[in-house]
Amino acid sequence: MAEATISLSRDQFTCSMCLEILKDPISIPCGHNYCMLCIKDYWDQAVEYSCPQCREIFPSRPVLRRNTMLVEVVEKVKISDTSVAPPQCYAEPGDVECDFCIGRKFRAVKSCLTCLASFCETHVQPHYEGAIWKDHRLVTPTAGLPQNLCTKHGKAMEVFCKTDEVCICCLCGATEHRSHETVTSEAGRAEKQVRM
């Protein structure tokens, strides 16, 4: 009898939390699969026990057991698949990390001034596709977004007051700094770099 061959794709066996091939794979009651460590960490920080993918809520914390069949299939995928995410995708010291990656963090490709978070290529996609995020302002990845907020108004400091030589938000520019000479924070930074 001829043996059936099954096409195995790396994507089918990737944990949706850490975005890597499943390590110590488990199945939860709704049928979704995760790395044992990823789901444990997720539930350790959760208020209620739910599936991160379908959001099904479980009345109590489910007992986690290894999916032995999936372990064997994942091992075959690892052997047959030599492609690994390139190291430049992962955040290295000095890079801005994605705030939504769980486990090993990917390098952020955009920061959102509305969400006050940084996103990797995967996690920024809703900002491009969803109508609810169309007004969000995406910028080059920026570390420490919450520190870049105006303490008075809670808005992003996008304006540079040349008179006082400080970064301010738009509301500060329209009130306390109304008569001052202001430029965008990018323009202010560029001028200071030229002077230095």
TORLUMDREN-950154 format. One record per atom (N, C-alpha, C): residue number from 1; atom name; z, y, x. Coordinates in steps of 0.1 Angstrom, whole numbers. Layout:
<atoms>
(atom NUM, CA, (Z, Y, X))
...
</atoms>
This chain:
<atoms>
(atom 1, N, (0, -12, 8))
(atom 1, CA, (0, 0, 0))
(atom 1, C, (0, 12, 9))
(atom 2, N, (-8, 22, 5))
(atom 2, CA, (-9, 35, 13))
(atom 2, C, (3, 43, 11))
(atom 3, N, (8, 49, 23))
(atom 3, CA, (20, 57, 22))
(atom 3, C, (16, 71, 18))
(atom 4, N, (24, 77, 9))
(atom 4, CA, (22, 90, 4))
(atom 4, C, (26, 100, 14))
(atom 5, N, (18, 111, 16))
(atom 5, CA, (22, 121, 25))
(atom 5, C, (25, 134, 17))
(atom 6, N, (35, 140, 21))
(atom 6, CA, (40, 152, 14))
(atom 6, C, (39, 164, 24))
(atom 7, N, (33, 175, 19))
(atom 7, CA, (32, 187, 27))
(atom 7, C, (45, 194, 27))
(atom 8, N, (51, 196, 38))
(atom 8, CA, (64, 203, 39))
(atom 8, C, (62, 217, 45))
(atom 9, N, (67, 227, 38))
(atom 9, CA, (67, 240, 42))
(atom 9, C, (80, 245, 46))
(atom 10, N, (81, 253, 56))
(atom 10, CA, (94, 258, 61))
(atom 10, C, (101, 267, 50))
(atom 11, N, (92, 274, 42))
(atom 11, CA, (98, 283, 32))
(atom 11, C, (105, 276, 21))
(atom 12, N, (101, 264, 18))
(atom 12, CA, (108, 256, 8))
(atom 12, C, (122, 252, 12))
(atom 13, N, (125, 252, 24))
(atom 13, CA, (138, 247, 29))
(atom 13, C, (145, 258, 37))
(atom 14, N, (143, 271, 32))
(atom 14, CA, (150, 282, 38))
(atom 14, C, (161, 287, 29))
(atom 15, N, (172, 289, 35))
(atom 15, CA, (184, 294, 27))
(atom 15, C, (181, 308, 23))
(atom 16, N, (182, 311, 10))
(atom 16, CA, (179, 325, 5))
(atom 16, C, (190, 335, 9))
(atom 17, N, (201, 331, 15))
(atom 17, CA, (211, 340, 20))
(atom 17, C, (209, 344, 34))
(atom 18, N, (208, 334, 43))
(atom 18, CA, (206, 338, 58))
(atom 18, C, (192, 338, 62))
(atom 19, N, (182, 333, 53))
(atom 19, CA, (168, 333, 56))
(atom 19, C, (164, 325, 67))
(atom 20, N, (172, 314, 70))
(atom 20, CA, (169, 305, 81))
(atom 20, C, (168, 291, 74))
(atom 21, N, (163, 281, 82))
(atom 21, CA, (162, 268, 76))
(atom 21, C, (176, 263, 73))
(atom 22, N, (178, 256, 62))
(atom 22, CA, (191, 252, 57))
(atom 22, C, (199, 244, 68))
(atom 23, N, (211, 248, 70))
(atom 23, CA, (220, 241, 80))
(atom 23, C, (231, 235, 71))
(atom 24, N, (233, 222, 72))
(atom 24, CA, (243, 215, 64))
(atom 24, C, (241, 218, 50))
(atom 25, N, (228, 215, 44))
(atom 25, CA, (225, 219, 31))
(atom 25, C, (233, 213, 20))
(atom 26, N, (236, 221, 10))
(atom 26, CA, (244, 216, -2))
(atom 26, C, (236, 221, -14))
(atom 27, N, (239, 214, -25))
(atom 27, CA, (233, 219, -38))
(atom 27, C, (245, 222, -47))
(atom 28, N, (244, 234, -54))
(atom 28, CA, (254, 238, -63))
(atom 28, C, (250, 233, -77))
(atom 29, N, (260, 234, -87))
(atom 29, CA, (257, 228, -100))
(atom 29, C, (244, 233, -107))
(atom 30, N, (239, 245, -104))
(atom 30, CA, (227, 250, -111))
(atom 30, C, (215, 244, -104))
(atom 31, N, (216, 237, -93))
(atom 31, CA, (205, 231, -86))
(atom 31, C, (200, 238, -74))
(atom 32, N, (204, 251, -71))
(atom 32, CA, (200, 258, -60))
(atom 32, C, (207, 253, -47))
(atom 33, N, (200, 254, -36))
(atom 33, CA, (205, 249, -23))
(atom 33, C, (208, 261, -13))
(atom 34, N, (218, 259, -6))
(atom 34, CA, (223, 269, 4))
(atom 34, C, (228, 261, 16))
(atom 35, N, (230, 269, 27))
(atom 35, CA, (237, 264, 39))
(atom 35, C, (252, 263, 34))
(atom 36, N, (259, 253, 38))
(atom 36, CA, (273, 252, 34))
(atom 36, C, (281, 264, 38))
(atom 37, N, (279, 269, 50))
(atom 37, CA, (287, 281, 55))
(atom 37, C, (283, 294, 47))
(atom 38, N, (270, 295, 44))
(atom 38, CA, (266, 307, 36))
(atom 38, C, (273, 308, 23))
(atom 39, N, (272, 297, 15))
(atom 39, CA, (278, 298, 1))
(atom 39, C, (293, 298, 2))
(atom 40, N, (299, 292, 12))
(atom 40, CA, (314, 293, 13))
(atom 40, C, (318, 308, 16))
(atom 41, N, (311, 314, 25))
(atom 41, CA, (314, 328, 28))
(atom 41, C, (312, 337, 16))
(atom 42, N, (301, 334, 9))
(atom 42, CA, (298, 342, -3))
(atom 42, C, (309, 341, -13))
(atom 43, N, (313, 329, -16))
(atom 43, CA, (324, 327, -26))
(atom 43, C, (337, 331, -21))
(atom 44, N, (340, 331, -8))
(atom 44, CA, (353, 336, -3))
(atom 44, C, (354, 351, -6))
(atom 45, N, (343, 358, -7))
(atom 45, CA, (344, 373, -9))
(atom 45, C, (341, 376, -24))
(atom 46, N, (338, 366, -32))
(atom 46, CA, (334, 369, -46))
(atom 46, C, (346, 370, -55))
(atom 47, N, (344, 377, -66))
(atom 47, CA, (354, 378, -77))
(atom 47, C, (353, 366, -86))
(atom 48, N, (340, 362, -89))
(atom 48, CA, (337, 351, -97))
(atom 48, C, (328, 342, -90))
(atom 49, N, (328, 329, -93))
(atom 49, CA, (319, 320, -86))
(atom 49, C, (306, 318, -94))
(atom 50, N, (296, 324, -87))
(atom 50, CA, (282, 323, -94))
(atom 50, C, (272, 320, -83))
(atom 51, N, (260, 317, -88))
(atom 51, CA, (249, 314, -79))
(atom 51, C, (242, 327, -75))
(atom 52, N, (241, 330, -62))
(atom 52, CA, (235, 342, -58))
(atom 52, C, (220, 344, -62))
(atom 53, N, (213, 333, -66))
(atom 53, CA, (199, 334, -70))
(atom 53, C, (198, 335, -85))
(atom 54, N, (203, 326, -93))
(atom 54, CA, (201, 327, -107))
(atom 54, C, (213, 333, -115))
(atom 55, N, (224, 336, -108))
(atom 55, CA, (235, 343, -113))
(atom 55, C, (243, 335, -123))
(atom 56, N, (241, 322, -124))
(atom 56, CA, (249, 313, -133))
(atom 56, C, (263, 314, -128))
(atom 57, N, (272, 316, -138))
(atom 57, CA, (287, 317, -134))
(atom 57, C, (293, 303, -137))
(atom 58, N, (301, 299, -127))
(atom 58, CA, (308, 286, -129))
(atom 58, C, (323, 289, -132))
(atom 59, N, (329, 281, -141))
(atom 59, CA, (343, 284, -145))
(atom 59, C, (353, 283, -134))
(atom 60, N, (350, 274, -125))
(atom 60, CA, (359, 273, -113))
(atom 60, C, (350, 271, -101))
(atom 61, N, (356, 272, -89))
(atom 61, CA, (348, 271, -77))
(atom 61, C, (343, 256, -76))
(atom 62, N, (330, 254, -76))
(atom 62, CA, (325, 241, -75))
(atom 62, C, (328, 234, -61))
(atom 63, N, (330, 221, -62))
(atom 63, CA, (333, 213, -50))
(atom 63, C, (319, 212, -43))
(atom 64, N, (319, 215, -30))
(atom 64, CA, (306, 215, -23))
(atom 64, C, (305, 201, -15))
(atom 65, N, (293, 195, -18))
(atom 65, CA, (290, 182, -11))
(atom 65, C, (277, 183, -5))
(atom 66, N, (275, 177, 7))
(atom 66, CA, (262, 177, 14))
(atom 66, C, (252, 170, 5))
(atom 67, N, (240, 175, 5))
(atom 67, CA, (229, 169, -1))
(atom 67, C, (222, 161, 9))
(atom 68, N, (225, 148, 10))
(atom 68, CA, (221, 139, 21))
(atom 68, C, (206, 137, 21))
(atom 69, N, (199, 137, 9))
(atom 69, CA, (185, 136, 9))
(atom 69, C, (178, 149, 15))
(atom 70, N, (184, 160, 11))
(atom 70, CA, (179, 173, 17))
(atom 70, C, (181, 174, 32))
(atom 71, N, (192, 168, 37))
(atom 71, CA, (195, 169, 51))
(atom 71, C, (183, 162, 58))
(atom 72, N, (179, 150, 53))
(atom 72, CA, (169, 142, 60))
(atom 72, C, (155, 150, 60))
(atom 73, N, (152, 156, 48))
(atom 73, CA, (139, 163, 47))
(atom 73, C, (139, 176, 56))
(atom 74, N, (151, 183, 56))
(atom 74, CA, (152, 195, 65))
(atom 74, C, (150, 191, 80))
(atom 75, N, (155, 179, 84))
(atom 75, CA, (153, 175, 98))
(atom 75, C, (139, 172, 100))
(atom 76, N, (131, 167, 91))
(atom 76, CA, (117, 164, 93))
(atom 76, C, (110, 178, 94))
(atom 77, N, (114, 187, 86))
(atom 77, CA, (107, 201, 86))
(atom 77, C, (110, 207, 100))
(atom 78, N, (122, 206, 105))
(atom 78, CA, (125, 211, 118))
(atom 78, C, (117, 205, 129))
(atom 79, N, (114, 192, 128))
(atom 79, CA, (107, 185, 138))
(atom 79, C, (92, 189, 137))
(atom 80, N, (87, 189, 125))
(atom 80, CA, (72, 192, 123))
(atom 80, C, (69, 207, 124))
(atom 81, N, (79, 216, 122))
(atom 81, CA, (76, 230, 123))
(atom 81, C, (82, 236, 136))
(atom 82, N, (73, 240, 144))
(atom 82, CA, (77, 246, 157))
(atom 82, C, (78, 261, 156))
(atom 83, N, (74, 267, 145))
(atom 83, CA, (74, 281, 144))
(atom 83, C, (88, 285, 140))
(atom 84, N, (94, 295, 147))
(atom 84, CA, (107, 300, 144))
(atom 84, C, (105, 315, 143))
(atom 85, N, (114, 321, 134))
(atom 85, CA, (113, 336, 133))
(atom 85, C, (113, 342, 147))
(atom 86, N, (104, 351, 150))
(atom 86, CA, (104, 357, 163))
(atom 86, C, (117, 365, 166))
(atom 87, N, (122, 365, 178))
(atom 87, CA, (134, 371, 181))
(atom 87, C, (134, 386, 179))
(atom 88, N, (123, 392, 179))
(atom 88, CA, (122, 407, 177))
(atom 88, C, (126, 410, 162))
(atom 89, N, (126, 400, 153))
(atom 89, CA, (130, 403, 139))
(atom 89, C, (145, 404, 138))
(atom 90, N, (152, 398, 147))
(atom 90, CA, (167, 398, 146))
(atom 90, C, (172, 411, 152))
(atom 91, N, (183, 416, 146))
(atom 91, CA, (189, 428, 152))
(atom 91, C, (196, 425, 165))
(atom 92, N, (193, 433, 175))
(atom 92, CA, (200, 432, 188))
(atom 92, C, (209, 443, 190))
(atom 93, N, (218, 443, 200))
(atom 93, CA, (227, 455, 202))
(atom 93, C, (219, 468, 203))
(atom 94, N, (223, 477, 196))
(atom 94, CA, (217, 490, 195))
(atom 94, C, (207, 492, 184))
(atom 95, N, (203, 481, 177))
(atom 95, CA, (194, 481, 165))
(atom 95, C, (202, 484, 153))
(atom 96, N, (196, 490, 143))
(atom 96, CA, (202, 491, 130))
(atom 96, C, (200, 478, 123))
(atom 97, N, (211, 472, 118))
(atom 97, CA, (211, 459, 111))
(atom 97, C, (209, 461, 96))
(atom 98, N, (203, 451, 90))
(atom 98, CA, (201, 451, 75))
(atom 98, C, (215, 449, 69))
(atom 99, N, (218, 457, 59))
(atom 99, CA, (231, 457, 53))
(atom 99, C, (232, 445, 43))
(atom 100, N, (221, 439, 39))
(atom 100, CA, (220, 429, 29))
(atom 100, C, (219, 415, 34))
(atom 101, N, (215, 413, 47))
(atom 101, CA, (214, 400, 53))
(atom 101, C, (228, 393, 54))
(atom 102, N, (229, 381, 51))
(atom 102, CA, (241, 373, 53))
(atom 102, C, (239, 364, 64))
(atom 103, N, (249, 363, 72))
(atom 103, CA, (248, 355, 84))
(atom 103, C, (242, 363, 95))
(atom 104, N, (232, 357, 102))
(atom 104, CA, (225, 364, 113))
(atom 104, C, (217, 376, 107))
(atom 105, N, (219, 388, 111))
(atom 105, CA, (212, 400, 105))
(atom 105, C, (199, 402, 112))
(atom 106, N, (189, 406, 103))
(atom 106, CA, (176, 410, 107))
(atom 106, C, (176, 425, 110))
(atom 107, N, (167, 430, 118))
(atom 107, CA, (166, 444, 122))
(atom 107, C, (161, 452, 109))
(atom 108, N, (167, 463, 107))
(atom 108, CA, (163, 471, 95))
(atom 108, C, (150, 478, 98))
(atom 109, N, (142, 479, 88))
(atom 109, CA, (129, 486, 90))
(atom 109, C, (129, 499, 82))
(atom 110, N, (139, 501, 73))
(atom 110, CA, (140, 513, 65))
(atom 110, C, (155, 515, 61))
(atom 111, N, (159, 528, 60))
(atom 111, CA, (172, 531, 55))
(atom 111, C, (169, 540, 42))
(atom 112, N, (177, 538, 32))
(atom 112, CA, (176, 545, 19))
(atom 112, C, (187, 555, 18))
(atom 113, N, (183, 568, 17))
(atom 113, CA, (193, 579, 16))
(atom 113, C, (200, 579, 2))
(atom 114, N, (194, 572, -8))
(atom 114, CA, (200, 572, -21))
(atom 114, C, (210, 560, -21))
(atom 115, N, (206, 548, -16))
(atom 115, CA, (215, 537, -16))
(atom 115, C, (225, 537, -5))
(atom 116, N, (223, 546, 5))
(atom 116, CA, (231, 546, 17))
(atom 116, C, (232, 533, 23))
(atom 117, N, (221, 526, 25))
(atom 117, CA, (220, 513, 31))
(atom 117, C, (207, 511, 39))
(atom 118, N, (207, 502, 48))
(atom 118, CA, (196, 499, 56))
(atom 118, C, (191, 485, 52))
(atom 119, N, (177, 483, 53))
(atom 119, CA, (171, 471, 48))
(atom 119, C, (161, 465, 58))
(atom 120, N, (161, 452, 59))
(atom 120, CA, (151, 445, 66))
(atom 120, C, (138, 444, 58))
(atom 121, N, (127, 439, 63))
(atom 121, CA, (114, 438, 56))
(atom 121, C, (116, 431, 43))
(atom 122, N, (124, 420, 42))
(atom 122, CA, (125, 412, 30))
(atom 122, C, (133, 420, 20))
(atom 123, N, (145, 426, 24))
(atom 123, CA, (153, 432, 14))
(atom 123, C, (149, 446, 10))
(atom 124, N, (139, 452, 17))
(atom 124, CA, (134, 466, 13))
(atom 124, C, (124, 464, 2))
(atom 125, N, (118, 452, 0))
(atom 125, CA, (107, 450, -10))
(atom 125, C, (110, 456, -24))
(atom 126, N, (122, 454, -30))
(atom 126, CA, (124, 460, -43))
(atom 126, C, (122, 475, -44))
(atom 127, N, (124, 482, -33))
(atom 127, CA, (121, 497, -32))
(atom 127, C, (107, 500, -34))
(atom 128, N, (98, 491, -29))
(atom 128, CA, (84, 493, -30))
(atom 128, C, (78, 488, -44))
(atom 129, N, (85, 478, -50))
(atom 129, CA, (79, 472, -62))
(atom 129, C, (86, 476, -75))
(atom 130, N, (99, 480, -75))
(atom 130, CA, (106, 483, -87))
(atom 130, C, (105, 497, -91))
(atom 131, N, (103, 500, -103))
(atom 131, CA, (102, 514, -108))
(atom 131, C, (115, 521, -107))
(atom 132, N, (126, 514, -108))
(atom 132, CA, (139, 520, -108))
(atom 132, C, (142, 526, -94))
(atom 133, N, (135, 521, -83))
(atom 133, CA, (138, 527, -70))
(atom 133, C, (127, 536, -65))
(atom 134, N, (118, 540, -74))
(atom 134, CA, (107, 549, -69))
(atom 134, C, (111, 562, -64))
(atom 135, N, (122, 567, -69))
(atom 135, CA, (127, 581, -65))
(atom 135, C, (136, 580, -52))
(atom 136, N, (139, 568, -48))
(atom 136, CA, (147, 567, -36))
(atom 136, C, (140, 571, -23))
(atom 137, N, (147, 578, -14))
(atom 137, CA, (140, 583, -2))
(atom 137, C, (143, 573, 9))
(atom 138, N, (132, 567, 14))
(atom 138, CA, (133, 558, 25))
(atom 138, C, (129, 565, 38))
(atom 139, N, (137, 563, 48))
(atom 139, CA, (135, 569, 61))
(atom 139, C, (136, 559, 72))
(atom 140, N, (133, 563, 84))
(atom 140, CA, (134, 553, 96))
(atom 140, C, (148, 549, 96))
(atom 141, N, (151, 536, 101))
(atom 141, CA, (164, 531, 101))
(atom 141, C, (174, 540, 108))
(atom 142, N, (185, 543, 101))
(atom 142, CA, (196, 552, 106))
(atom 142, C, (209, 545, 105))
(atom 143, N, (216, 545, 116))
(atom 143, CA, (230, 539, 116))
(atom 143, C, (240, 549, 110))
(atom 144, N, (250, 544, 104))
(atom 144, CA, (261, 552, 99))
(atom 144, C, (257, 561, 88))
(atom 145, N, (250, 556, 78))
(atom 145, CA, (246, 565, 67))
(atom 145, C, (257, 572, 60))
(atom 146, N, (268, 565, 56))
(atom 146, CA, (279, 572, 49))
(atom 146, C, (285, 584, 57))
(atom 147, N, (284, 583, 70))
(atom 147, CA, (289, 594, 78))
(atom 147, C, (280, 606, 78))
(atom 148, N, (268, 604, 73))
(atom 148, CA, (258, 615, 73))
(atom 148, C, (258, 622, 59))
(atom 149, N, (269, 620, 52))
(atom 149, CA, (270, 626, 38))
(atom 149, C, (278, 639, 39))
(atom 150, N, (274, 649, 31))
(atom 150, CA, (282, 661, 30))
(atom 150, C, (296, 657, 23))
(atom 151, N, (306, 661, 30))
(atom 151, CA, (320, 658, 25))
(atom 151, C, (323, 665, 12))
(atom 152, N, (316, 676, 9))
(atom 152, CA, (319, 684, -3))
(atom 152, C, (311, 679, -15))
(atom 153, N, (298, 676, -13))
(atom 153, CA, (289, 672, -24))
(atom 153, C, (285, 657, -24))
(atom 154, N, (288, 650, -14))
(atom 154, CA, (284, 636, -13))
(atom 154, C, (269, 634, -12))
(atom 155, N, (262, 644, -8))
(atom 155, CA, (247, 643, -7))
(atom 155, C, (243, 641, 8))
(atom 156, N, (231, 636, 10))
(atom 156, CA, (226, 634, 24))
(atom 156, C, (224, 648, 30))
(atom 157, N, (228, 649, 43))
(atom 157, CA, (227, 662, 50))
(atom 157, C, (212, 662, 56))
(atom 158, N, (203, 668, 48))
(atom 158, CA, (189, 668, 52))
(atom 158, C, (185, 682, 57))
(atom 159, N, (194, 691, 57))
(atom 159, CA, (190, 705, 61))
(atom 159, C, (198, 709, 73))
(atom 160, N, (192, 717, 82))
(atom 160, CA, (199, 722, 94))
(atom 160, C, (200, 737, 93))
(atom 161, N, (212, 742, 93))
(atom 161, CA, (215, 756, 92))
(atom 161, C, (214, 762, 106))
(atom 162, N, (204, 769, 110))
(atom 162, CA, (202, 775, 123))
(atom 162, C, (212, 786, 126))
(atom 163, N, (217, 793, 116))
(atom 163, CA, (227, 803, 117))
(atom 163, C, (240, 798, 122))
(atom 164, N, (245, 787, 115))
(atom 164, CA, (258, 781, 119))
(atom 164, C, (256, 769, 128))
(atom 165, N, (244, 765, 130))
(atom 165, CA, (241, 753, 139))
(atom 165, C, (248, 740, 134))
(atom 166, N, (247, 737, 121))
(atom 166, CA, (253, 725, 115))
(atom 166, C, (243, 719, 105))
(atom 167, N, (244, 706, 103))
(atom 167, CA, (237, 699, 93))
(atom 167, C, (244, 701, 80))
(atom 168, N, (236, 704, 69))
(atom 168, CA, (242, 706, 56))
(atom 168, C, (233, 699, 45))
(atom 169, N, (239, 697, 33))
(atom 169, CA, (231, 691, 22))
(atom 169, C, (223, 703, 15))
(atom 170, N, (214, 699, 6))
(atom 170, CA, (206, 709, -1))
(atom 170, C, (215, 718, -10))
(atom 171, N, (226, 712, -16))
(atom 171, CA, (235, 721, -24))
(atom 171, C, (242, 731, -15))
(atom 172, N, (246, 727, -3))
(atom 172, CA, (252, 737, 6))
(atom 172, C, (242, 748, 9))
(atom 173, N, (230, 744, 11))
(atom 173, CA, (219, 753, 15))
(atom 173, C, (216, 763, 4))
(atom 174, N, (218, 759, -9))
(atom 174, CA, (216, 768, -20))
(atom 174, C, (228, 776, -24))
(atom 175, N, (240, 773, -18))
(atom 175, CA, (252, 781, -21))
(atom 175, C, (257, 788, -9))
(atom 176, N, (266, 782, -2))
(atom 176, CA, (273, 788, 10))
(atom 176, C, (263, 793, 21))
(atom 177, N, (252, 786, 23))
(atom 177, CA, (243, 790, 34))
(atom 177, C, (230, 796, 28))
(atom 178, N, (231, 802, 16))
(atom 178, CA, (219, 807, 10))
(atom 178, C, (211, 818, 18))
(atom 179, N, (219, 826, 24))
(atom 179, CA, (212, 837, 32))
(atom 179, C, (210, 834, 46))
(atom 180, N, (213, 821, 50))
(atom 180, CA, (211, 817, 64))
(atom 180, C, (197, 812, 66))
(atom 181, N, (194, 811, 79))
(atom 181, CA, (180, 805, 82))
(atom 181, C, (182, 790, 83))
(atom 182, N, (175, 783, 75))
(atom 182, CA, (176, 768, 75))
(atom 182, C, (162, 762, 77))
(atom 183, N, (162, 749, 82))
(atom 183, CA, (150, 741, 84))
(atom 183, C, (154, 727, 80))
(atom 184, N, (145, 718, 80))
(atom 184, CA, (148, 704, 77))
(atom 184, C, (156, 699, 89))
(atom 185, N, (164, 689, 87))
(atom 185, CA, (172, 683, 98))
(atom 185, C, (163, 678, 109))
(atom 186, N, (151, 672, 106))
(atom 186, CA, (142, 667, 116))
(atom 186, C, (137, 679, 124))
(atom 187, N, (133, 690, 118))
(atom 187, CA, (128, 701, 125))
(atom 187, C, (139, 707, 134))
(atom 188, N, (151, 708, 129))
(atom 188, CA, (163, 712, 138))
(atom 188, C, (165, 704, 150))
(atom 189, N, (164, 691, 148))
(atom 189, CA, (166, 681, 159))
(atom 189, C, (155, 683, 169))
(atom 190, N, (142, 685, 164))
(atom 190, CA, (131, 686, 173))
(atom 190, C, (132, 699, 182))
(atom 191, N, (137, 710, 175))
(atom 191, CA, (139, 723, 183))
(atom 191, C, (150, 721, 193))
(atom 192, N, (161, 714, 190))
(atom 192, CA, (172, 712, 200))
(atom 192, C, (167, 704, 211))
(atom 193, N, (159, 694, 208))
(atom 193, CA, (154, 685, 219))
(atom 193, C, (145, 693, 229))
(atom 194, N, (137, 702, 223))
(atom 194, CA, (128, 710, 231))
(atom 194, C, (136, 719, 240))
(atom 195, N, (147, 725, 235))
(atom 195, CA, (155, 734, 243))
(atom 195, C, (162, 726, 254))
(atom 196, N, (166, 713, 252))
(atom 196, CA, (173, 706, 262))
(atom 196, C, (163, 701, 272))
</atoms>
